[in-house]
């Protein structure tokens, strides 16, 4: 009997000379088991240091300011898109598309596909935002393609567009010669 008594006292921690075992877990999982903290662990009873308080308050203020700026930017973006201020993006996409159309037209012309190139050049010239120098240059190229295909009537239309857009362009001397050549050909072959 002394063995069972000694065993019980060891497991319950009643024996002052025996080692203390941690408390056993409750069979009920809902009921929490309170564990004792070691004697060397002290819970601070004083307030938080002033430095920590200042840091937390400062961080909170910075967070609120950042949130306010973010909200203002979000609001500004949402109102600008509803009032139609998104046109620069559309214009930028249109300019990129036009640049690609011009590149395609140039490649078609270089490949000898003049009819397809003419279609692309004319589509490119439909953009009302082109600067006059570019418009004059492309119209001059289109007029040259029509002239090479033997269609002086259509070539003259584009040469005159080129002249109207930029009278003193670097290609104006050659353009004048081509205009005179087409006019001469039309008078000779009515």
C-alpha positions, 0 to 999 in steps of 0.5 A: 500500500505504500507504493500506491500512496507514494505514487499518488503523492508523486503524481499530485505534487503533494509530496514536498520532496518529490518533483512537481509535475505539471497539472493534468489537462481536464477531460473537458476540452471547453474548460481551460486549464490554468497553468501557473507561471514560473516564479521568475516571471513578473507581469509589469504593473506599471504603465507603458513607457513614454517613448513607446506611447509617442511611437505608437501615436506617431505611427497612428497619425502617419497611418491616418494621413496616408489613408487620407491621401490614398482616399483623396487620390482614389476620389480624384481618379474616380471623378476625373474618369467620369468627367471625361478627363481620360482623353489623354489615354485615348489620344495616346492609344490612338497615336500609338495605333496611328504609328503602327498603321504608318509602319504597316503602310511603309512595309506594304509599300516596300514589299510592292503591295501598293494598293494595300499600302494606299489603304493604310496611308489613307486610313492614317491620314484620317486622324485629325490630330496629325501635325501638318508636316507629317500630314504633308509628308504622308500625302506626298507619299500617297500621291507618289504611289498613285503616280507610279500606278499611272493614276495622275488624277488621284495623285494630284489630289494627294499632292495638293493635300501635301502642298496645302499642309506644308507649302515649304516642306523639304520635298516641295521642289520634287512635289512641284515637279510631280504636279507639273508632270501629272498636269502635263500628262492629263492635258496630253491625254484627256 
